[in-house]
Amino acid sequence: MGTGRIAGEFAEGLRHAPGCTLAAVASRRAETAESFAQRHEVPSAHSSYEALVNEPEVDAIYIATPHSMHCENTLLCLDGSKHVLCEKPFAVNAAEVETMIHRAREKQCFLMEAMWMRFIPVIQKAIQWVQDGVIGEVQMVQADFGFRVPFQAEGRLFNPQLAGGALLDVGIYPIAFASLFLGNAQEIVSLPTMGATGVDEQSAYIMKYSSGALFVGSSAIRTHTSQSAWIYGTRGRIHFPTNFGSPNPSNVTSMARRVRPFPCRMRATDINSKPWK
């Protein structure tokens, strides 16, 4: 559901998923749906989202529409008894998310946010290191994701009607990263820089957890940051120097170091036995 760039990348990735077949695509414009179907060899193209939901050959729907439509589109799919994988951000506020979850339970359908970062090998290895106590108890996580794009008032990133802004577009990554190692925050303090269109062009946030651990994060769409991440423990640390959410092992180097007896370095490229597309 949706035919943008990310939908195209998902369609290509789906080719490598065992047991999955891309059966249909939908756009609000017939020509867009047809074009996408031709490029990605999709057998069925629809000019409305309702038609996709009513497609009998479809078991699950991946939603890749603008942020502001995620809740509406998800509810449409769930009401049609379709399982849903919804692109991040899951929705634009907690009330929408609660409605989506309630409807999924009511319809007994699978519903998940498409936060791919949770499943890539290097992240899974970091989780394993933390669970195995390699760096001791996690005390602090730091992560940032920022890039600079030209200002376009009507563009997706700057348009409040499309739920633009740094937090919803890329801030979701460092926050999701922190949640993998620290769980749910007990206290949150944040500070944004609001742009001319009323969306946050950059934002910073500090979160505190019941364990006493802290997360320090930032996101931006007008500031290019290091896009790096750190996990600090009582005995060592794990460092993602750049592109911490990337699935490409050549872009991410992870280092775990024990305080005693000697430093021990490990690279992400050493821990993946299989290449991925």
C-alpha positions as a LaTeX table, in Angstrom:
\begin{tabular}{lrrr}
\hline
Residue & $x$ (\AA) & $y$ (\AA) & $z$ (\AA) \\
\hline
Met1 & 0.00 & 0.00 & 0.00 \\
Gly2 & 1.88 & 3.04 & $-1.33$ \\
Thr3 & 4.41 & 3.20 & $-4.16$ \\
Gly4 & 7.23 & 5.48 & $-2.97$ \\
Arg5 & 10.96 & 4.77 & $-2.85$ \\
Ile6 & 10.81 & 2.77 & 0.38 \\
Ala7 & 7.96 & 0.65 & $-1.01$ \\
Gly8 & 10.17 & $-0.15$ & $-3.99$ \\
Glu9 & 13.05 & $-1.19$ & $-1.77$ \\
Phe10 & 10.69 & $-3.37$ & 0.26 \\
Ala11 & 9.42 & $-5.01$ & $-2.92$ \\
Glu12 & 12.97 & $-5.88$ & $-3.94$ \\
Gly13 & 13.81 & $-7.16$ & $-0.47$ \\
Leu14 & 10.72 & $-9.33$ & $-0.40$ \\
Arg15 & 12.20 & $-11.40$ & $-3.24$ \\
His16 & 14.71 & $-12.80$ & $-0.73$ \\
Ala17 & 12.13 & $-13.69$ & 1.93 \\
Pro18 & 11.22 & $-17.40$ & 1.85 \\
Gly19 & 7.53 & $-18.21$ & 1.66 \\
Cys20 & 6.48 & $-14.73$ & 0.53 \\
Thr21 & 4.94 & $-13.61$ & $-2.75$ \\
Leu22 & 4.26 & $-10.01$ & $-3.71$ \\
Ala23 & 0.68 & $-10.41$ & $-4.94$ \\
Ala24 & $-0.70$ & $-6.89$ & $-5.36$ \\
Val25 & 0.00 & $-3.17$ & $-5.06$ \\
Ala26 & $-2.26$ & $-0.16$ & $-4.56$ \\
Ser27 & $-1.92$ & 3.57 & $-5.11$ \\
Arg28 & $-4.41$ & 6.40 & $-5.18$ \\
Arg29 & $-3.59$ & 6.80 & $-8.89$ \\
Ala30 & $-4.02$ & 3.97 & $-11.38$ \\
Glu31 & $-0.99$ & 4.95 & $-13.47$ \\
Thr32 & 1.26 & 4.96 & $-10.41$ \\
Ala33 & 0.09 & 1.52 & $-9.34$ \\
Glu34 & 0.53 & 0.14 & $-12.87$ \\
Ser35 & 4.01 & 1.59 & $-13.17$ \\
Phe36 & 5.07 & 0.08 & $-9.84$ \\
Ala37 & 3.58 & $-3.27$ & $-10.81$ \\
Gln38 & 5.55 & $-3.32$ & $-14.06$ \\
Arg39 & 8.84 & $-2.39$ & $-12.39$ \\
His40 & 8.52 & $-5.00$ & $-9.67$ \\
Glu41 & 6.60 & $-7.72$ & $-11.54$ \\
Val42 & 3.50 & $-7.48$ & $-9.37$ \\
Pro43 & 0.58 & $-9.43$ & $-10.88$ \\
Ser44 & $-2.22$ & $-7.16$ & $-9.61$ \\
Ala45 & $-2.42$ & $-3.34$ & $-9.42$ \\
His46 & $-5.22$ & $-1.33$ & $-7.80$ \\
Ser47 & $-6.15$ & 2.36 & $-7.98$ \\
Ser48 & $-7.62$ & 2.41 & $-4.47$ \\
Tyr49 & $-6.56$ & 1.10 & $-1.09$ \\
Glu50 & $-9.98$ & $-0.44$ & $-0.55$ \\
Ala51 & $-9.53$ & $-2.60$ & $-3.64$ \\
Leu52 & $-6.25$ & $-3.92$ & $-2.26$ \\
Val53 & $-7.86$ & $-4.80$ & 1.06 \\
Asn54 & $-10.61$ & $-6.66$ & $-0.79$ \\
Glu55 & $-8.09$ & $-8.64$ & $-2.87$ \\
Pro56 & $-8.69$ & $-12.31$ & $-1.92$ \\
Glu57 & $-5.12$ & $-13.37$ & $-2.76$ \\
Val58 & $-3.67$ & $-10.97$ & $-0.18$ \\
Asp59 & $-2.97$ & $-12.25$ & 3.34 \\
Ala60 & $-0.90$ & $-9.35$ & 4.69 \\
Ile61 & $-0.34$ & $-5.75$ & 3.68 \\
Tyr62 & 2.79 & $-3.61$ & 4.00 \\
Ile63 & 1.86 & 0.05 & 4.49 \\
Ala64 & 4.29 & 2.56 & 2.97 \\
Thr65 & 2.10 & 5.65 & 2.77 \\
Pro66 & 2.97 & 9.04 & 4.34 \\
His67 & 3.25 & 9.11 & 8.15 \\
Ser68 & $-0.01$ & 10.97 & 8.59 \\
Met69 & $-1.95$ & 8.14 & 6.91 \\
His70 & $-0.54$ & 5.19 & 8.83 \\
Cys71 & $-3.33$ & 4.95 & 11.39 \\
Glu72 & $-6.15$ & 5.36 & 8.87 \\
Asn73 & $-4.62$ & 2.86 & 6.45 \\
Thr74 & $-3.87$ & 0.33 & 9.18 \\
Leu75 & $-7.44$ & 0.40 & 10.46 \\
Leu76 & $-8.72$ & $-0.10$ & 6.91 \\
Cys77 & $-6.55$ & $-3.20$ & 6.51 \\
Leu78 & $-7.44$ & $-4.62$ & 9.91 \\
Asp79 & $-11.15$ & $-4.10$ & 9.30 \\
Gly80 & $-10.64$ & $-6.20$ & 6.17 \\
Ser81 & $-9.01$ & $-8.93$ & 8.29 \\
Lys82 & $-5.58$ & $-8.38$ & 6.73 \\
His83 & $-2.41$ & $-8.71$ & 8.75 \\
Val84 & $-0.33$ & $-5.51$ & 8.73 \\
Leu85 & 3.30 & $-4.47$ & 8.63 \\
Cys86 & 3.22 & $-0.68$ & 8.99 \\
Glu87 & 6.21 & 1.45 & 8.05 \\
Lys88 & 7.75 & 3.59 & 10.78 \\
Pro89 & 6.71 & 5.73 & 12.50 \\
Phe90 & 3.88 & 3.45 & 13.57 \\
Ala91 & 1.60 & 6.50 & 13.93 \\
Val92 & 1.92 & 10.18 & 14.83 \\
Asn93 & 0.83 & 9.97 & 18.47 \\
Ala94 & 0.06 & 7.52 & 21.28 \\
Ala95 & $-3.72$ & 7.75 & 20.86 \\
Glu96 & $-3.49$ & 6.53 & 17.27 \\
Val97 & $-1.19$ & 3.67 & 18.25 \\
Glu98 & $-3.56$ & 2.56 & 21.01 \\
Thr99 & $-6.46$ & 2.54 & 18.53 \\
Met100 & $-4.46$ & 0.46 & 16.05 \\
Ile101 & $-3.43$ & $-2.09$ & 18.69 \\
His102 & $-6.97$ & $-2.37$ & 20.03 \\
Arg103 & $-8.35$ & $-2.98$ & 16.53 \\
Ala104 & $-5.70$ & $-5.62$ & 15.78 \\
Arg105 & $-6.60$ & $-7.52$ & 18.94 \\
Glu106 & $-10.29$ & $-7.17$ & 18.19 \\
Lys107 & $-9.82$ & $-8.58$ & 14.68 \\
Gln108 & $-7.17$ & $-11.09$ & 15.85 \\
Cys109 & $-4.74$ & $-9.87$ & 13.20 \\
Phe110 & $-0.96$ & $-9.52$ & 13.28 \\
Leu111 & 0.25 & $-5.92$ & 13.51 \\
Met112 & 3.86 & $-4.73$ & 13.65 \\
Glu113 & 5.89 & $-1.61$ & 13.00 \\
Ala114 & 8.42 & $-2.09$ & 10.19 \\
Met115 & 11.45 & $-1.14$ & 12.28 \\
Trp116 & 13.98 & $-3.12$ & 10.23 \\
Met117 & 16.88 & $-2.04$ & 12.44 \\
Arg118 & 15.71 & $-4.45$ & 15.14 \\
Phe119 & 16.44 & $-7.45$ & 12.91 \\
Ile120 & 19.76 & $-6.75$ & 11.20 \\
Pro121 & 22.67 & $-9.02$ & 12.25 \\
Val122 & 24.91 & $-6.35$ & 13.78 \\
Ile123 & 22.12 & $-5.12$ & 16.07 \\
Gln124 & 21.25 & $-8.68$ & 17.03 \\
Lys125 & 24.91 & $-9.27$ & 17.92 \\
Ala126 & 25.01 & $-6.16$ & 20.11 \\
Ile127 & 21.89 & $-7.36$ & 21.92 \\
Gln128 & 23.56 & $-10.72$ & 22.48 \\
Trp129 & 26.70 & $-9.06$ & 23.87 \\
Val130 & 24.62 & $-7.03$ & 26.31 \\
Gln131 & 22.56 & $-10.06$ & 27.37 \\
Asp132 & 25.75 & $-12.09$ & 27.86 \\
Gly133 & 27.17 & $-9.39$ & 30.14 \\
Val134 & 30.13 & $-8.59$ & 27.87 \\
Ile135 & 29.99 & $-4.90$ & 28.86 \\
Gly136 & 28.32 & $-5.37$ & 32.24 \\
Glu137 & 25.16 & $-3.49$ & 33.17 \\
Val138 & 24.13 & $-0.83$ & 30.65 \\
Gln139 & 24.41 & 2.64 & 32.19 \\
Met140 & 23.97 & 4.95 & 29.21 \\
Val141 & 23.08 & 4.87 & 25.51 \\
Gln142 & 23.88 & 7.66 & 23.07 \\
Ala143 & 22.68 & 7.82 & 19.46 \\
Asp144 & 22.02 & 10.44 & 16.81 \\
Phe145 & 20.54 & 10.45 & 13.32 \\
Gly146 & 20.61 & 13.67 & 11.35 \\
Phe147 & 21.01 & 14.68 & 7.72 \\
Arg148 & 20.65 & 17.94 & 5.84 \\
Val149 & 18.14 & 18.33 & 3.01 \\
Pro150 & 17.12 & 21.47 & 1.08 \\
Phe151 & 14.13 & 23.25 & 2.52 \\
Gln152 & 10.88 & 22.54 & 0.66 \\
Ala153 & 7.79 & 23.82 & 2.44 \\
Glu154 & 5.47 & 21.32 & 0.72 \\
Gly155 & 7.94 & 18.44 & 0.85 \\
Arg156 & 7.19 & 15.38 & 2.98 \\
Leu157 & 9.85 & 16.21 & 5.58 \\
Phe158 & 8.67 & 19.78 & 6.16 \\
Asn159 & 4.90 & 19.54 & 5.68 \\
Pro160 & 3.03 & 19.22 & 9.01 \\
Gln161 & $-0.01$ & 17.82 & 7.16 \\
Leu162 & 2.18 & 14.85 & 6.21 \\
Ala163 & 3.56 & 14.50 & 9.75 \\
Gly164 & 6.96 & 15.83 & 8.77 \\
Gly165 & 9.82 & 16.71 & 11.08 \\
Ala166 & 13.04 & 15.19 & 12.35 \\
Leu167 & 11.60 & 13.21 & 15.26 \\
Leu168 & 9.03 & 11.20 & 13.29 \\
Asp169 & 11.25 & 10.64 & 10.26 \\
Val170 & 14.63 & 9.75 & 11.75 \\
Gly171 & 14.44 & 10.35 & 15.50 \\
Ile172 & 12.51 & 7.10 & 15.67 \\
Tyr173 & 15.77 & 5.22 & 14.98 \\
Pro174 & 17.89 & 6.34 & 17.95 \\
Ile175 & 14.85 & 6.05 & 20.24 \\
Ala176 & 14.12 & 2.52 & 19.00 \\
Phe177 & 17.82 & 1.70 & 19.39 \\
Ala178 & 17.76 & 2.78 & 23.02 \\
Ser179 & 14.59 & 0.80 & 23.72 \\
Leu180 & 16.34 & $-2.41$ & 22.62 \\
Phe181 & 18.82 & $-2.08$ & 25.47 \\
Leu182 & 16.96 & $-0.07$ & 28.10 \\
Gly183 & 13.25 & $-0.82$ & 27.65 \\
Asn184 & 10.62 & 1.85 & 28.33 \\
Ala185 & 11.64 & 5.26 & 29.65 \\
Gln186 & 10.28 & 6.55 & 32.96 \\
Glu187 & 11.13 & 10.23 & 32.36 \\
Ile188 & 11.58 & 12.19 & 29.13 \\
Val189 & 12.97 & 15.69 & 28.57 \\
Ser190 & 13.14 & 17.05 & 25.03 \\
Leu191 & 13.92 & 20.27 & 23.20 \\
Pro192 & 13.25 & 20.95 & 19.49 \\
Thr193 & 14.19 & 23.64 & 17.00 \\
Met194 & 10.94 & 24.41 & 15.17 \\
Gly195 & 11.18 & 25.44 & 11.53 \\
Ala196 & 9.15 & 27.87 & 9.42 \\
Thr197 & 6.49 & 25.28 & 8.61 \\
Gly198 & 5.94 & 24.26 & 12.22 \\
Val199 & 7.81 & 20.95 & 12.28 \\
Asp200 & 10.95 & 20.16 & 14.30 \\
Glu201 & 14.01 & 20.56 & 12.07 \\
Gln202 & 16.20 & 19.23 & 14.83 \\
Ser203 & 15.51 & 17.85 & 18.27 \\
Ala204 & 17.35 & 16.48 & 21.27 \\
Tyr205 & 16.07 & 14.29 & 24.10 \\
Ile206 & 17.18 & 12.74 & 27.36 \\
Met207 & 15.39 & 9.74 & 28.81 \\
Lys208 & 15.77 & 8.15 & 32.23 \\
Tyr209 & 14.93 & 4.54 & 33.06 \\
Ser210 & 13.94 & 2.72 & 36.23 \\
Ser211 & 17.46 & 1.25 & 36.46 \\
Gly212 & 18.92 & 4.74 & 36.60 \\
Ala213 & 20.33 & 4.41 & 33.08 \\
Leu214 & 20.13 & 7.35 & 30.67 \\
Phe215 & 19.62 & 7.75 & 26.93 \\
Val216 & 20.90 & 10.87 & 25.18 \\
Gly217 & 19.70 & 11.21 & 21.58 \\
Ser218 & 19.14 & 13.66 & 18.76 \\
Ser219 & 17.68 & 13.85 & 15.27 \\
Ala220 & 17.73 & 16.39 & 12.45 \\
Ile221 & 16.68 & 17.05 & 8.88 \\
Arg222 & 18.68 & 20.28 & 8.47 \\
Thr223 & 21.87 & 19.20 & 10.28 \\
His224 & 24.18 & 16.41 & 9.20 \\
Thr225 & 25.28 & 14.48 & 12.30 \\
Ser226 & 27.65 & 11.57 & 12.84 \\
Gln227 & 24.78 & 9.02 & 12.83 \\
Ser228 & 26.70 & 7.07 & 15.44 \\
Ala229 & 25.75 & 5.21 & 18.58 \\
Trp230 & 27.35 & 4.11 & 21.86 \\
Ile231 & 26.26 & 1.63 & 24.50 \\
Tyr232 & 28.11 & 2.15 & 27.78 \\
Gly233 & 28.21 & $-0.53$ & 30.45 \\
Thr234 & 29.85 & $-0.98$ & 33.84 \\
Arg235 & 32.62 & $-3.10$ & 32.28 \\
Gly236 & 32.92 & $-1.85$ & 28.71 \\
Arg237 & 31.20 & $-0.32$ & 25.73 \\
Ile238 & 29.93 & $-1.02$ & 22.21 \\
His239 & 30.48 & 1.60 & 19.53 \\
Phe240 & 28.76 & 2.02 & 16.17 \\
Pro241 & 30.94 & 4.75 & 14.55 \\
Thr242 & 28.48 & 5.53 & 11.74 \\
Asn243 & 25.18 & 4.41 & 10.20 \\
Phe244 & 24.21 & 2.43 & 13.30 \\
Gly245 & 20.89 & 1.40 & 11.74 \\
Ser246 & 22.36 & 0.18 & 8.47 \\
Pro247 & 22.23 & $-3.49$ & 7.43 \\
Asn248 & 25.50 & $-3.19$ & 5.49 \\
Pro249 & 28.40 & $-4.64$ & 7.53 \\
Ser250 & 30.93 & $-2.56$ & 5.60 \\
Asn251 & 29.29 & 0.60 & 6.97 \\
Val252 & 29.23 & $-0.38$ & 10.64 \\
Thr253 & 32.06 & $-1.40$ & 12.90 \\
Ser254 & 31.17 & $-2.54$ & 16.40 \\
Met255 & 33.69 & $-2.64$ & 19.19 \\
Ala256 & 33.15 & $-4.24$ & 22.59 \\
Arg257 & 35.87 & $-3.64$ & 25.16 \\
Arg258 & 36.20 & $-5.22$ & 28.55 \\
Val259 & 37.90 & $-3.16$ & 31.21 \\
Arg260 & 39.72 & $-6.23$ & 32.51 \\
Pro261 & 42.02 & $-7.92$ & 31.83 \\
Phe262 & 42.88 & $-6.59$ & 28.34 \\
Pro263 & 40.99 & $-4.74$ & 25.60 \\
Cys264 & 39.13 & $-7.06$ & 23.25 \\
Arg265 & 37.95 & $-5.68$ & 19.91 \\
Met266 & 35.38 & $-7.30$ & 17.66 \\
Arg267 & 34.25 & $-6.17$ & 14.25 \\
Ala268 & 30.77 & $-6.49$ & 12.80 \\
Thr269 & 32.22 & $-7.96$ & 9.60 \\
Asp270 & 33.57 & $-10.87$ & 11.63 \\
Ile271 & 30.24 & $-11.90$ & 13.10 \\
Asn272 & 28.15 & $-12.34$ & 9.98 \\
Ser273 & 28.55 & $-15.68$ & 8.27 \\
Lys274 & 26.06 & $-14.91$ & 5.50 \\
Pro275 & 25.78 & $-11.92$ & 3.18 \\
Trp276 & 22.39 & $-10.27$ & 2.82 \\
Lys277 & 20.79 & $-8.23$ & 0.09 \\
\hline
\end{tabular}
